[in-house]
């Protein structure tokens, strides 16, 4: 689980760069089960959902 979080954080970092490295992004994506056909905005949203799952308050 911790390894997955590290990969997700690295992906967020790559996606936030002005000039993204597409091969690096694809390489990191290959280590996840995230859809590979999302645009960078959607991909970032999915990553953030996994890093910070929504928790309902009781």
N, CA and C of each residue as an Amber inpcrd file, in Angstrom:
protein
   174
   0.8250000  -1.1990000   0.0000000   0.0000000   0.0000000   0.0000000
   0.8640000   1.2570000   0.0000000   1.9160000   1.2360000   0.8120000
   2.8040000   2.4000000   0.8920000   3.4950000   2.6450000  -0.4520000
   3.8940000   1.5690000  -1.1230000   4.5320000   1.7160000  -2.4360000
   3.5850000   2.3630000  -3.4350000   2.3260000   1.9720000  -3.3750000
   1.3400000   2.5540000  -4.2870000   1.1950000   4.0540000  -4.0340000
   1.1900000   4.4460000  -2.7780000   1.0810000   5.8700000  -2.4520000
   2.2730000   6.6470000  -3.0000000   3.4430000   6.0700000  -2.8970000
   4.6450000   6.7290000  -3.4220000   4.5150000   6.9200000  -4.9290000
   4.0570000   5.9030000  -5.6190000   3.8710000   5.9910000  -7.0720000
   2.8260000   7.0430000  -7.4120000   1.7400000   7.0780000  -6.6590000
   0.6870000   8.0650000  -6.9130000   1.1930000   9.4890000  -6.6890000
   1.9930000   9.6820000  -5.6610000   2.5650000  11.0120000  -5.4070000
   3.5200000  11.3890000  -6.5410000   4.3160000  10.4470000  -6.9980000
   5.2190000  10.7130000  -8.1230000   4.4270000  11.0730000  -9.3730000
   3.3360000  10.3780000  -9.5960000   2.4760000  10.6770000 -10.7460000
   1.9070000  12.0870000 -10.6510000   1.4310000  12.4510000  -9.4820000
   0.9080000  13.8150000  -9.2910000   1.9850000  14.8420000  -9.5920000
   3.1700000  14.5600000  -9.1230000   4.2820000  15.4830000  -9.3680000
   4.5450000  15.6220000 -10.8660000   4.6210000  14.5120000 -11.5600000
   4.8680000  14.5560000 -13.0100000   3.7550000  15.3030000 -13.7380000
   2.5260000  15.0620000 -13.3400000   1.3870000  15.7100000 -13.9970000
   1.3380000  17.2070000 -13.7200000   1.9530000  17.6350000 -12.6440000
   1.9260000  19.0580000 -12.2880000   3.0150000  19.8710000 -12.9870000
   3.9300000  19.1950000 -13.6530000   5.0200000  19.8960000 -14.3260000
   4.5100000  20.6330000 -15.5610000   5.1750000  21.7300000 -15.8590000
   4.7920000  22.5050000 -17.0490000   5.0070000  21.6680000 -18.3160000
   6.1580000  21.0400000 -18.3980000   6.4640000  20.1510000 -19.5270000
   6.4920000  18.7220000 -18.9940000   5.3780000  18.0340000 -19.1550000
   5.2880000  16.6800000 -18.6180000   6.1180000  15.7070000 -19.4420000
   6.6370000  14.7190000 -18.7560000   7.4060000  13.6570000 -19.3830000
   6.4520000  12.4770000 -19.5830000   5.9090000  12.3750000 -20.7840000
   4.8720000  11.3760000 -21.0670000   5.3670000   9.9490000 -20.8360000
   6.6000000   9.6570000 -21.1840000   7.1120000   8.3010000 -20.9820000
   7.2250000   7.9710000 -19.4920000   7.6210000   8.9410000 -18.6940000
   7.6970000   8.7440000 -17.2360000   6.2930000   8.5150000 -16.6650000
   5.3260000   9.2870000 -17.1350000   3.9440000   9.1290000 -16.6770000
   3.4230000   7.7400000 -17.0360000   3.6580000   7.3060000 -18.2570000
   3.1970000   5.9790000 -18.6820000   3.8810000   4.8750000 -17.8910000
   5.1570000   5.0700000 -17.5960000   5.9000000   4.0770000 -16.8210000
   5.3210000   3.9730000 -15.4070000   5.0350000   5.1060000 -14.7830000
   4.4330000   5.0990000 -13.4470000   3.0210000   4.5100000 -13.4860000
   2.2640000   4.8540000 -14.5170000   0.9050000   4.3180000 -14.6520000
   0.8990000   2.7970000 -14.7730000   1.9220000   2.2560000 -15.3740000
   1.9830000   0.8030000 -15.5520000   2.0570000   0.0640000 -14.2160000
   2.4240000   0.7710000 -13.1510000   2.4990000   0.1650000 -11.8170000
   1.2150000   0.3560000 -11.0170000   0.2020000   0.8980000 -11.6600000
  -1.0790000   1.1260000 -10.9800000  -2.1980000   0.4690000 -11.7830000
  -3.3840000   0.4940000 -11.2270000  -4.5520000   0.0020000 -11.9670000
  -5.4210000   1.1640000 -12.4430000  -4.8310000   2.3540000 -12.4940000
  -5.5480000   3.5280000 -13.0020000  -5.7650000   3.4040000 -14.5080000
  -6.8810000   3.9270000 -15.0080000  -7.1090000   3.9150000 -16.4540000
  -6.0300000   4.7310000 -17.1770000  -5.5740000   4.2190000 -18.2740000
  -4.4840000   4.8780000 -19.0010000  -4.9900000   5.8790000 -20.0380000
  -6.3010000   5.9480000 -20.2040000  -6.8670000   6.8070000 -21.2490000
  -7.4540000   8.1100000 -20.7090000  -7.1690000   8.4460000 -19.4590000
  -7.6970000   9.6850000 -18.8850000  -6.8100000  10.8690000 -19.2540000
  -7.4240000  12.0350000 -19.3410000  -6.6060000  13.2260000 -19.5700000
  -5.9180000  13.5830000 -18.2460000  -4.9100000  14.4480000 -18.2640000
  -4.1580000  14.7550000 -17.0390000  -5.0230000  15.2560000 -15.8820000
  -6.0380000  16.0510000 -16.1880000  -6.9140000  16.5630000 -15.1340000
  -7.6850000  15.4210000 -14.4660000  -8.2870000  14.5580000 -15.2670000
  -9.0430000  13.4220000 -14.7290000  -8.1300000  12.4650000 -13.9630000
  -6.9540000  12.2660000 -14.5000000  -5.9910000  11.3830000 -13.8560000
  -5.5910000  11.9300000 -12.4850000  -5.3470000  13.2140000 -12.4120000
  -5.0020000  13.8440000 -11.1330000  -6.1470000  13.6850000 -10.1390000
  -7.3730000  13.8540000 -10.6030000  -8.5360000  13.6740000  -9.7210000
  -8.5940000  12.2530000  -9.1620000  -8.3710000  11.2790000 -10.0240000
  -8.4070000   9.8830000  -9.5800000  -7.2990000   9.5940000  -8.5720000
  -6.1350000  10.1410000  -8.8130000  -5.0080000   9.9390000  -7.8980000
  -5.3290000  10.5460000  -6.5360000  -5.8440000  11.7580000  -6.5430000
  -6.1700000  12.4240000  -5.2780000  -7.2640000  11.6830000  -4.5150000
  -8.2100000  11.1110000  -5.2280000  -9.2610000  10.3140000  -4.5710000
  -8.6550000   9.1190000  -3.8440000  -7.6450000   8.5360000  -4.4460000
  -7.0070000   7.3740000  -3.8210000  -6.1020000   7.7710000  -2.6650000
  -5.4380000   8.8910000  -2.8120000  -4.5540000   9.3340000  -1.7380000
  -5.3370000   9.8410000  -0.5310000  -6.4540000  10.5000000  -0.8030000
  -7.2590000  11.1070000   0.2630000  -8.7150000  10.6880000   0.1100000
  -9.0270000   9.4430000   0.4700000 -10.4010000   8.9720000   0.3170000
 -11.3730000   9.8220000   1.1350000 -12.5060000  10.0540000   0.5510000
 -13.5570000  10.8190000   1.2280000 -14.0630000  10.0110000   2.4090000
 -14.1170000  10.6550000   3.5560000 -14.6360000   9.9850000   4.7430000
 -15.8250000  10.7800000   5.2590000 -16.9580000  10.1010000   5.3400000
 -18.1620000  10.7640000   5.8470000 -18.0180000  11.0050000   7.3330000
 -18.4340000  12.1680000   7.7590000 -18.4200000  12.4310000   9.2030000
 -19.6620000  11.8100000   9.8340000 -19.5040000  11.3090000  11.0110000
 -20.6150000  10.6310000  11.6960000 -21.5240000  11.6170000  12.3850000
